[in-house]
Amino acid sequence: MKEVIIPGDWKRLLVKLKGGIAPGIIIVIGGTDTGKSVFSRFLARGFAESGLTALVDADLGQSTVGPPATVGLALGEGRGMALKPVCTRFVGSTSPAGHLLQTLVAVKKLVDRALELKAKRIVIDTSGFISGPLGREFKFQKIDLVSPDHIIALERKGELEELLKNFRKSGNISVHRIKVSAEAGVRSAKERRLYREAKFRQYFDGAKIKALSLDRLGLHGIVPEPLEGKQLKGLLIGLCDGENNTVSLGIIRDVDLTGGTISCITPVGSVSMVKTIQFGSIYLDL
């Protein structure tokens, strides 16, 4: 694995944030391939040296905490300690587009969960969906929703200015701009797809077929109408608990309306905790 070279401005910002008033919630924004995920993990590990720190991974396509199509929460405390996954929330796709509401709710719920678990600092890693009117408004609403203490913008040539000027005069939010490191590699669409495929293969390795009762479970997300087995084969779903945290992901194998069951391939050993099925919008090869 290639050694990550930490730029000096990253280190200086970490020292600045650690030395001032407790930074609370930090959201990291930037376009595709700007180093957001590496930077977010660098910050979280640095903060963890002096107290319980949370990382909320909202980079749906290139996720590191949970499988693709989920927002994940990890916690860490102590020097050199790994960030350990705590829970995930299924969004339904590897891109926020078409799932904006699910993404926003997932991020807010996991930030709230981190606060309940007494995390002193919460670092939010975001996706590269930031350009154009929809991307900018999506990020604006996410920032407004989580009320961060700090926004850290990884920029190449001021491309985030239209978004950031909304927060320049905010008395509660500090904005920090960092130039994208020369070490930030640009990955092709193919490389990003291969990463997602590898993550899904790893996640579903050893998965078994489980049958779930449609009468017993709630259905939400992008629920297909009508519910027909042939059209749903291969659809990615989330098996959720009573709080809509993800127990496991599943890939639909069949829907038996006569018997009132839905069968899916899932790595979870027991489905007893599953209370609802959340339908996504992407299909995976069984």
C-alpha angles and dihedrals in degrees: 000000000000114000112245113231110211111218118231094242090057091055093046092051092049091052091047093051094044092049098050134057112322102283096219109184120017123185120197117207135178144121128281116305096010095126097256096144095047091046093047092052090046090054094044093050091047093051091045090066089074103033149338108314131186130210117202107197109203097162094116099186100040099031121166103182099051138003120294117283092039138095110226137201122209130177132203139173131180137033113303093002118142121241106250122209113244104176144333137214121213115232100180105241142040090246129053090227107108090013102061095130094048091049094050093048092047093052093047093047093051093046088053090048091052090051090050088053089054098247108174094205130026121197116196117202113199139196126259091250095119110111128096127025094295095047093048093047091047091054091044091055092046091053091045091049099051095037097215124201091218137027115200112196120197104203139177103190109353094286091146096056096102090055099039097051087071088068103035094101097037109125092205102049128064116205120210121187121203127182114238109261119246085232091066103107123215112231123202122235088254093054091050091049092049090051091054092047091051091050092050092047090051092047096050096040107130093007119160135209114262128185119218128193113241090200092057099045135067120233125216142145119060093348110191120231116239103025101229124167099218093053093046101048108124096015115144114236137177121233103211137192126226092283092048093250111143116261090180144326120250140193114220115241100173145344117217107193092176092056093034096234139122119204123204141170110248137158094222115112097212130024094197092110094052112110102161140021117224114202119217131195105237130084127218127201107253 
